[in-house]
């Protein structure tokens, strides 16, 4: 069975002890296959995580670029990804944003996919 590689919960939200109960609640909800519990526990986990909140704040700075480039949806995925990568690199340098490479890839891949949705 194929598919894309997912990101570990620890990598996205961190490993601090205060989020462990929320992490356990999310994993329990996933195993129970209860969508309402999954959404609720995921929201609680993200909001209790300094790592996730920090990454969301950094990603918000990328929104202007995405909105300005929605018209470039005719580009193929690799071209949109390259465009997003260059802009994210420039933004990181200009604003002194420090993110690890795996988080950078999440931002860049997400931007490339969102730009695609701009197709009319």
C-alpha positions in Angstrom: 0.0 0.0 0.0 1.5 3.3 -1.1 1.0 6.9 0.0 2.8 9.8 1.3 4.9 9.7 4.5 3.2 11.2 7.5 4.9 13.3 10.1 5.2 12.0 13.7 3.0 13.6 16.3 6.1 14.3 18.4 7.7 16.2 15.5 4.7 18.3 15.0 3.7 19.1 18.6 6.9 18.4 20.6 7.6 16.1 23.5 6.9 18.2 26.5 5.3 16.4 29.5 2.3 18.9 29.7 1.0 17.8 26.3 1.3 14.0 26.9 -2.3 13.6 28.2 -3.6 15.4 25.1 -1.4 13.3 22.9 -2.8 10.1 24.5 -6.3 11.4 24.1 -5.7 11.9 20.4 -4.2 8.5 19.8 -7.1 6.9 21.8 -9.6 8.9 19.6 -7.9 7.7 16.4 -8.1 4.1 17.6 -11.8 4.5 18.4 -12.4 5.9 14.9 -14.7 8.5 16.4 -14.3 11.6 14.2 -15.7 14.1 16.7 -13.3 12.9 19.4 -10.4 13.0 16.9 -11.1 16.6 15.9 -11.7 17.7 19.5 -8.5 16.0 20.9 -6.4 17.2 17.9 -7.5 20.8 18.6 -6.7 20.4 22.3 -3.3 18.9 21.5 -2.3 21.6 19.1 -3.5 24.4 21.3 -1.5 23.0 24.3 1.7 22.7 22.2 4.2 25.5 22.1 5.9 23.9 19.1 2.7 23.7 17.1 1.5 27.2 18.0 4.9 28.6 17.1 4.9 26.8 13.7 1.4 28.0 13.0 2.5 31.6 13.7 5.4 31.2 11.4 3.2 29.7 8.6 0.8 32.6 8.9 3.6 34.9 7.6 3.5 32.8 4.4 -0.2 33.5 3.7 0.4 36.7 1.7 2.6 34.8 -0.7 0.0 32.0 -1.2 -2.8 34.5 -1.8 -0.7 36.5 -4.3 0.2 33.3 -6.2 -3.2 31.6 -6.4 -3.3 32.7 -10.0 -0.3 30.6 -10.8 -2.3 27.4 -10.4 -1.5 26.5 -14.1 2.0 25.6 -13.0 2.7 22.0 -12.3 3.3 20.8 -8.7 7.1 20.8 -9.0 7.0 24.4 -10.4 4.7 25.5 -7.6 6.9 23.8 -5.0 10.0 25.5 -6.4 8.2 28.9 -6.3 7.1 28.3 -2.7 10.6 27.1 -1.7 12.3 30.2 -3.0 9.8 32.5 -1.3 10.0 30.6 2.0 13.8 30.8 2.0 13.6 34.6 1.3 11.0 35.1 4.1 13.1 33.1 6.6 16.1 35.3 5.9 14.2 38.6 5.9 12.4 37.8 9.2 15.0 35.7 11.0 12.6 32.7 11.1 14.3 29.5 12.4 12.6 26.3 11.4 14.1 22.8 10.9 14.1 21.4 7.4 11.2 19.0 7.9 9.0 21.8 9.0 10.2 23.8 6.0 9.1 20.9 3.7 5.6 20.9 5.4 5.2 24.6 4.7 6.4 24.4 1.1 4.4 21.3 0.2 1.3 22.8 1.7 1.8 26.1 -0.1 2.2 24.3 -3.4 -1.0 22.3 -2.8 -3.0 25.4 -1.8 -1.9 27.4 -4.9 -3.2 24.5 -7.0 -6.6 25.0 -5.4 -6.7 28.5 -6.9 -7.7 26.9 -10.3 -11.0 28.2 -11.6 
